[in-house]
Amino acid sequence: MKKKALFAAVMGITMCAGTGFAAPATNYDAGAVTVEAGMSVAPDMQINGFSGDDKTRPYAGATVGLGGNFALQYKYADNKASNVGMRMQEFNLNYQAGKNTYIYAGNLNVKGTSAASGISDNRVQVGVKYVAPAGDKTNWWVGGAVGDDLWRAEIGGSYALAPNVDWDLSYQYTDAKNVDDRVDVKTRGLYTGLTFKL
């Protein structure tokens, strides 16, 4: 009964708040697929130091194992403050460098929406994540990335609701300066979501 009540509470929180930044994929076997879906719970976006009335925004991603400790990864995040939006898409090549250590390199595309629709920029980034167990069904992770006028950081934890489904809670911060040689963009927030291991 307690397990059912916990599951119902977790699902209720997830569905009400949206679903968010997910636990890092750790299975890079050939053909292994991890899908993430979610939303920010308490987002904040600033453009040139000004922030607006941020609302819950979606997040999604997928990682496909290539074998030999390599994987391809795609991530999407939609950020908005008042009538100015910034969509961020990542295309990364990931490598498992150790038992709990994962490094990645790729491209971060920042594209303006609404009143910022003319803004578009690409940044090369290199990052690392450390993922470790914190119990039978719980993992935690910490990571960050750097690039040209770019730095990012995140910390989070996940709980296994089922053998192939994790519930995640994390905080992430991104700081991209001189986007399209025009604006500085900062996004940060608390995220909750689900990770599906296919």
Disulfide bonds with the S-S distance in Angstrom:
none
